[in-house]
Amino acid sequence: KELLSFLDSSPTPFHAVESLKIRLLKAGFKELQEHEKWSIQPGLKYFVVRGGTSLAAWVQGIKPPSDSGFRLIGAHTDSPNLRIKPQPNLIQHGYHQLGVEVYGGALLSSWADRDLSLAGKVYVKSKSGKIKGHLLHHQEPLLRIPLLAIHLNRDVNEKGLILNAQNHLPPIYGLKTQNESKQGIHQLLSELLKVRKEDILSFELSLFDIQPASALGKNHEFVVSGRLDNLYSCYCALCALLMDSETESPQTRIAVCFDHEEIGSMTTQGARSSFVSSIFKRLNQIDSHSFERSCALSMMISADMAHAVHPNFSEKHEPQHFPQMNAGPVIKINAQGRYATSGISEALFDQICREREIPVQKFVNRTDLACGSTIGPFISGSLGVSTVDVGAAMLSMHSVREMGGTLDIDWLTQAFRGFYTRQDLE
């Protein structure tokens, strides 16, 4: 139920970070600002936010990181979706529509014929002249992308649905009337946020499916929701960090939830930015080599969802590797380095799971199919930190509504907890 609530309250990375902040503050974590000086004390709990969409939380170890290293779990807050264009206003054949841009590798057909709404952040000029960001989470049905009737597309079931991202995705949100005043996105946002439309300077807005997250199946064995990839991993990582946050450890335990993984991570808040390295350096203030020493003693779990075998498309999976939902964490391996797992990091995570009697699975792609990637290779390559790519098995990845296992929530959290609390990784 906590996961479902987190998913429903997090239609965008802005909202996901706000939800995580609330949990951290309740647990006694202190928020730091990147532009301020830090005074870090051993055993205390901290977090920092970058850009409103990426967050790092940690429990400082009682030993310096240069002597004990970091235990890092990295996940990401973003999911493939449809983003509103800067000048989106369209009127076509009497319909009010909004121009959208595809963010990440979205499964476009899944966005059609859904009750959609808007969420994100709107930047408004305040009375003092300063810019203020307003979170928007409009939970009422507002938008829809209607499919073309089968009578006008007779062979769609035989040849498949083809959607042109420019022409076929703009959602409808109203009908043009003869006597209406000037409409458009600024007017709409003005009404939703109760601000003057002239004061709206910019926005970062996404479409989302308003259907709430839920448990599904004859025994409620599945969780279905938008953004399971990868808020599921963010939730499990934070739970694991919080569970033992009052217990002292030599190592500094840290969870980082990055934005922009779905578009390559090369942004200010992404995994290829300075976010992790700057935190590591600020927590290493002993000598000129303490940062490098801490990295050599550290290990990372790159936490991202994994492909469960699809019963209707099993030929798309590697026949010796059929991960199942509710069968434990999945270690992801790729010979081309699309995942960061090495032989030793695989063995270490496998051993952690065995010690806690957690089932563990392995995944590789079919050799004749291209493999996706994660934040793992970026962090591992830039910091030189031993990394294992791990996730929970799921179906419908990158759909507007995805499907995972309910038992895997606890399996994955307990595995992460074992990683955080194990002091010796040799």
SULMO-V174044 format. One record per helix or strand of 2 or more residues. SS is the DSSP state (h for helix, s for strand). FROM is the first residue (numbers start at 1). LEN is the number of residues. If there is no record, write none. Layout:
ss: (SS SS)
from: (FROM FROM)
len: (LEN LEN)
//
This chain:
ss: (h h s s s h s s s h s s s h h s h h s s s h s h h h s s h s h s h s s s h)
from: (2 13 30 45 54 65 70 81 95 108 116 131 143 150 156 171 185 197 200 214 222 228 252 261 275 290 299 306 314 329 343 360 376 386 393 402 407)
len: (7 14 3 6 6 4 7 12 9 4 10 7 2 3 4 5 9 3 10 3 4 16 7 3 8 7 5 2 3 4 13 4 8 6 3 4 15)
//
